[in-house]
Amino acid sequence: KLDELISQYKELSQKGTALVIEETAFLRLIEYYEKTVSFEETLELNETALEHYPFSVELHTAKAKLLLNNFLPELALEVKLLLASTAAAEPLIFNKPIPCCLEVSLILKPIPLS
């Protein structure tokens, strides 16, 4: 089923067709892309998913983790702060509570030395 999902996404995105993919399917694609394609393509996929599901805590968390895993802690922190500030202003807007593991991972993730 993942192969079908990958093919469907590639076909739709190449045609520029509006993507109609469930949030969980986007999450599966992002996980697959992280392991198999470039950071830029994975980030683009994540951004596309966020256009469709802007209040998905899971998609924002996936983006922050992707940024952290590619040594971009400042950008990951911006995602986390955006989530936190939006959740504080509009507590019912997100589909789930913001996971504390995102905050912990931002603190514990080692930053590479230049």
SULTA-V970577 format. One record per residue. RES is the residue in three letters. PHI is phi in radians with two decimals (999 if undefined). PSI is psi in degrees with one decimal (* if undefined). Layout:
res->[RES,RES]
phi->[PHI,PHI]
psi->[PSI,PSI]
This chain:
res->[LYS,LEU,ASP,GLU,LEU,ILE,SER,GLN,TYR,LYS,GLU,LEU,SER,GLN,LYS,GLY,THR,ALA,LEU,VAL,ILE,GLU,GLU,THR,ALA,PHE,LEU,ARG,LEU,ILE,GLU,TYR,TYR,GLU,LYS,THR,VAL,SER,PHE,GLU,GLU,THR,LEU,GLU,LEU,ASN,GLU,THR,ALA,LEU,GLU,HIS,TYR,PRO,PHE,SER,VAL,GLU,LEU,HIS,THR,ALA,LYS,ALA,LYS,LEU,LEU,LEU,ASN,ASN,PHE,LEU,PRO,GLU,LEU,ALA,LEU,GLU,VAL,LYS,LEU,LEU,LEU,ALA,SER,THR,ALA,ALA,ALA,GLU,PRO,LEU,ILE,PHE,ASN,LYS,PRO,ILE,PRO,CYS,CYS,LEU,GLU,VAL,SER,LEU,ILE,LEU,LYS,PRO,ILE,PRO,LEU,SER]
phi->[999,-1.09,-1.06,-1.11,-1.11,-1.09,-1.08,-1.06,-1.10,-1.08,-1.12,-1.15,-1.25,-1.21,-1.39,1.30,-1.30,-1.05,-1.44,-2.10,-2.24,-1.18,-1.00,-1.11,-1.18,-1.03,-1.09,-1.14,-1.10,-1.05,-1.06,-1.12,-1.07,-0.99,-1.53,-2.17,-2.19,-1.20,-0.99,-1.08,-1.16,-1.16,-1.11,-1.07,-1.07,-1.10,-1.10,-1.08,-1.08,-1.19,-1.11,-1.49,-2.30,-1.16,-1.89,-1.50,-1.10,-1.09,-1.22,-1.14,-1.13,-1.06,-1.14,-1.08,-1.14,-1.06,-1.11,-1.10,-1.15,-1.91,1.04,-2.15,-1.11,-1.14,-1.21,-1.10,-1.13,-1.06,-1.09,-1.11,-1.15,-1.05,-1.05,-1.12,-1.21,-1.18,-1.13,-1.20,-1.33,-2.30,-1.06,-1.74,-1.37,-1.47,-1.32,-2.68,-1.12,-1.23,-1.20,-1.19,-1.11,-1.13,-1.11,-1.11,-1.14,-1.20,-1.38,-1.52,-1.17,-1.20,-1.73,-1.14,-1.45,-1.30]
psi->[-34.4,-39.8,-40.8,-41.9,-43.3,-46.2,-44.6,-46.0,-46.6,-43.1,-46.9,-40.9,-32.8,-33.9,-13.2,16.7,147.4,128.0,129.0,86.5,138.7,155.4,-44.4,-33.0,-41.2,-42.8,-40.1,-41.6,-43.7,-44.8,-43.9,-46.3,-39.1,-33.4,-20.0,-22.5,-178.1,158.5,-44.0,-43.2,-39.1,-42.9,-40.6,-42.7,-43.8,-41.7,-40.1,-44.1,-40.6,-27.7,-34.9,-32.3,69.1,-17.0,23.0,113.9,-39.1,-42.1,-39.1,-40.0,-41.8,-39.7,-45.5,-42.5,-39.3,-45.1,-41.5,-44.9,-16.9,24.9,43.2,61.9,-30.3,-42.6,-37.4,-39.5,-37.5,-41.2,-44.5,-43.9,-38.4,-46.3,-48.4,-44.3,-38.6,-41.6,-35.5,-40.2,-36.7,77.7,-21.3,6.0,-34.3,154.8,-17.4,163.9,151.3,126.6,136.8,-22.5,-28.7,-44.8,-44.5,-43.0,-30.9,-31.4,-41.8,-16.7,123.2,141.6,127.2,144.9,141.4,*]
